[in-house]
Amino acid sequence: MGKYQLDTKGKQAVTKYHEKHKPAKFDKKQQLEKIRVEYLKKKQEQTDK
């Protein structure tokens, strides 16, 4: 056993901590869909005038 080896309980705690503190993933598809919807809304408003 090394000086800093973790048991299973410690490993679970570490993985839980890292999952909690990692930055939110940037979802490109979702972002593009959002932009597309906004664009279509603006286009619709312009044609209504």
N, C-alpha and C positions, 0 to 999 in steps of 0.2 A: 504494500500500500504506500502510495506516495504521500507526501505531506499535505497536498491540497486535493486529494481525491475525494469525490463526493459519493455518498450512498445514494440509493434510488430516490429517497425522499428529498435529498438536497438537489439532485438533478431535476426533479419535477419542479421544485421551487424556482430554480434558475430559468428553466424554459418558460414557466409561467410569467416570470418577471420580464423576460425578453419579449414575449408576445405582447405584453401590456404596454411596453415602452417603445416598441418599434414604430416608426412613422407610418401614417396611413398610406396605403398603396395608391398610386395615381392610376385611376382606371381611364385609359385613353378612349375606349369605346363609349363609355358612359359620358365622358366629356364631349365627344363629338356629337353624340345624340342630343345632348343639352343645347349645344350651339345650333344644331340643325333646327330644333324645335323653335328656338328664339328667332332664327332667321325667317322661318316660315310664318311665324306670327307677324313679324314686321312686314313681310311681303303682303300678307293678307290685309293688314291695316292700310297699306298704301293703295291696294286695288279697291278697297271699299270707299275711299275718298272720292 
